Amino acid sequence: MTKTNFKLVCIAMSLTMLVSCADENQNTHRKKEEVAPFRTDVPTFNGDSAYAHVQTQVDFGPRVPGSKPWAACAEWMAAKLKAAGAQVVTQEGEVTAFDGTKLPMKNVIGSFKPELTSRVLLFAHWDTRPFADKDETRQNFPIDGANDGGSGVGVLLEAARHFGAFPPEVGVDIIFFDTEDYGAPEGGAVEGKYEDWCLGSQYWAKDPHVKGYTARFGILLDMVGAKDAVFPKEGTSLYYAAGVTRKIWSTAKRVGHGNLFIDEQVGQTIDDHLFVSSLANIPSAAIVHYHPEPDKYGYGHFHHTHLDNMDIMDAEVMRAVGQVLLDVVYNEK
């Protein structure tokens, strides 16, 4: 994860009028059902499963581009998507970091019902911060990235299991973007630019895995598993995808998770949804941990530190996020 910038009342006078009013009520009810016939057969999301997927990623070690844990994790994610029934492709390339370093890149992509043109795009980044620039010790060592990197992947892998077993009516693509978190360290000698972040999503947006690829909308999951998480409406999402943002937050309220998906706005964020929206022209909204209250440390006290490990993770938070995500996708027709 990167930085922030920015009733029908009817009085009966006769039996005829009673019947008339009853008919009117029934017709009105039918019209309402036609407007919002929410599905009641949406699968139940398993937060423990998502949590286990995060643990697996952390067990590999920091997923820094080019490292052995990174390569092993990429193979594991592709295998999990394939086992869920997705058509899988790994987009490989080379990108340039803020300091000129050439980095290998792997965007792991799983497609459900690839033959459909009506699609929804779900994505998260899977790489981890190569240094702990917000920490007071071991700043030059990579972090575990349990929440920042691991949580979005964990939720999407559990969602993928449902998409394969009980396909929604639309096609779904899941992308695990690489090299998102390789931006310049805060307070470092090299001053970074916003384009230094989200290198994998920029690469894909300019050269998607399917020529001419498009989707109705996209949803980014970033840092969606910490114990004290709340998810406000984020500025870049509101700028590019206000309708998608409303869809997600109204769904969260309807299914009982309005306490997490709070009705507050925060500034614009540089994250993968920025480039999917602006370069690929797919309006995308982010579900991202951020506390509006200053004393809550914004992205959390663990952000870009070695405290971003399994100790801060909460399966119940991931369950809530995953259930909202499933409800949104399964109600697309």
CORWO-V848181 format. One record per residue. N is the residue number from 0. RES is the residue in one small letter. SS is DSSP state (@ for helix, = for strand, . for the rest). OMEGA is omega in whole degrees, -180 to 180 (NA if undefined). Layout:
N	RES	SS	OMEGA
N	RES	SS	OMEGA
This chain:
0	m	.	-175
1	t	.	-171
2	k	.	176
3	t	=	169
4	n	.	-162
5	f	.	NA
6	k	.	177
7	l	.	180
8	v	.	-178
9	c	.	180
10	i	.	-174
11	a	.	175
12	m	.	179
13	s	.	178
14	l	@	179
15	t	@	-179
16	m	@	178
17	l	@	180
18	v	@	-180
19	s	@	-179
20	c	@	179
21	a	@	179
22	d	@	-179
23	e	@	177
24	n	@	-178
25	q	@	179
26	n	@	179
27	t	@	179
28	h	@	179
29	r	@	-180
30	k	@	179
31	k	@	179
32	e	@	180
33	e	@	-179
34	v	@	-175
35	a	.	180
36	p	.	-176
37	f	.	-179
38	r	.	177
39	t	.	-178
40	d	.	178
41	v	.	180
42	p	.	177
43	t	.	-177
44	f	.	-178
45	n	.	-179
46	g	@	179
47	d	@	178
48	s	@	178
49	a	@	178
50	y	@	179
51	a	@	178
52	h	@	176
53	v	@	179
54	q	@	179
55	t	@	180
56	q	@	180
57	v	@	180
58	d	@	175
59	f	@	-173
60	g	.	179
61	p	.	-176
62	r	.	179
63	v	.	-177
64	p	.	179
65	g	.	-178
66	s	.	178
67	k	@	176
68	p	@	178
69	w	@	-179
70	a	@	-180
71	a	@	-180
72	c	@	178
73	a	@	179
74	e	@	-180
75	w	@	179
76	m	@	179
77	a	@	180
78	a	@	179
79	k	@	178
80	l	@	179
81	k	@	179
82	a	@	178
83	a	.	179
84	g	.	-179
85	a	.	167
86	q	=	-169
87	v	=	172
88	v	=	175
89	t	=	179
90	q	=	-178
91	e	=	180
92	g	=	178
93	e	=	180
94	v	=	-178
95	t	=	-179
96	a	.	-177
97	f	.	-176
98	d	.	179
99	g	.	179
100	t	.	176
101	k	=	-176
102	l	=	170
103	p	=	-176
104	m	=	176
105	k	=	170
106	n	=	-177
107	v	=	-170
108	i	=	176
109	g	=	-176
110	s	=	176
111	f	=	-173
112	k	.	-177
113	p	.	-179
114	e	.	-179
115	l	.	177
116	t	.	179
117	s	.	-169
118	r	=	173
119	v	=	-178
120	l	=	178
121	l	=	-176
122	f	=	177
123	a	=	173
124	h	=	-177
125	w	.	177
126	d	.	180
127	t	.	-179
128	r	.	-176
129	p	.	177
130	f	.	-177
131	a	.	-171
132	d	.	177
133	k	.	-179
134	d	.	177
135	e	.	179
136	t	.	176
137	r	.	-176
138	q	.	-178
139	n	.	179
140	f	.	180
141	p	.	-178
142	i	.	178
143	d	.	180
144	g	.	178
145	a	@	178
146	n	@	-177
147	d	@	-177
148	g	@	-175
149	g	@	-172
150	s	@	179
151	g	@	177
152	v	@	-180
153	g	@	179
154	v	@	-177
155	l	@	177
156	l	@	176
157	e	@	176
158	a	@	180
159	a	@	178
160	r	@	179
161	h	@	-180
162	f	@	178
163	g	@	-177
164	a	@	-176
165	f	.	-171
166	p	.	172
167	p	.	-176
168	e	.	179
169	v	.	172
170	g	=	-179
171	v	=	173
172	d	=	175
173	i	=	177
174	i	=	171
175	f	=	-176
176	f	=	180
177	d	.	174
178	t	.	176
179	e	.	-166
180	d	.	-178
181	y	.	179
182	g	.	-177
183	a	.	179
184	p	.	178
185	e	.	-180
186	g	.	-179
187	g	.	-178
188	a	.	-179
189	v	.	179
190	e	.	-175
191	g	.	175
192	k	.	-177
193	y	@	179
194	e	@	178
195	d	@	178
196	w	.	171
197	c	.	-175
198	l	@	-180
199	g	@	179
200	s	@	175
201	q	@	179
202	y	@	-178
203	w	@	-178
204	a	@	179
205	k	@	-178
206	d	.	-175
207	p	.	-177
208	h	.	175
209	v	.	-179
210	k	.	-180
211	g	.	-177
212	y	.	172
213	t	.	179
214	a	.	178
215	r	.	180
216	f	.	177
217	g	=	175
218	i	=	176
219	l	=	172
220	l	=	179
221	d	=	-179
222	m	.	-173
223	v	.	-176
224	g	.	-176
225	a	=	-174
226	k	.	-175
227	d	.	-173
228	a	.	163
229	v	.	-176
230	f	.	176
231	p	.	175
232	k	=	-171
233	e	=	-170
234	g	@	179
235	t	@	177
236	s	@	-179
237	l	@	180
238	y	@	-175
239	y	@	-170
240	a	@	-178
241	a	@	180
242	g	@	178
243	v	@	178
244	t	@	178
245	r	@	-180
246	k	@	-178
247	i	@	-175
248	w	@	176
249	s	@	176
250	t	@	179
251	a	@	179
252	k	@	-178
253	r	@	-177
254	v	.	171
255	g	.	-180
256	h	.	178
257	g	.	177
258	n	.	177
259	l	.	179
260	f	.	-170
261	i	.	-178
262	d	.	176
263	e	.	-180
264	q	=	175
265	v	=	-175
266	g	.	-179
267	q	.	-177
268	t	=	172
269	i	.	-178
270	d	.	-174
271	d	@	-178
272	h	@	177
273	l	@	-176
274	f	@	174
275	v	@	178
276	s	@	-171
277	s	@	-178
278	l	.	-179
279	a	.	178
280	n	.	175
281	i	.	-177
282	p	.	-172
283	s	=	-180
284	a	=	-179
285	a	=	165
286	i	=	-173
287	v	=	177
288	h	.	173
289	y	.	178
290	h	.	179
291	p	.	-179
292	e	.	-175
293	p	@	-177
294	d	@	178
295	k	@	174
296	y	.	174
297	g	.	-180
298	y	.	180
299	g	.	-178
300	h	.	-177
301	f	.	-173
302	h	.	179
303	h	.	174
304	t	.	179
305	h	.	175
306	l	.	177
307	d	.	-178
308	n	.	-175
309	m	@	-180
310	d	@	-177
311	i	@	-172
312	m	=	-177
313	d	.	-179
314	a	@	-179
315	e	@	176
316	v	@	178
317	m	@	177
318	r	@	-180
319	a	@	180
320	v	@	-180
321	g	@	180
322	q	@	176
323	v	@	180
324	l	@	179
325	l	@	-179
326	d	@	178
327	v	@	-176
328	v	@	-176
329	y	@	176
330	n	.	172
331	e	.	-179
332	k	.	NA
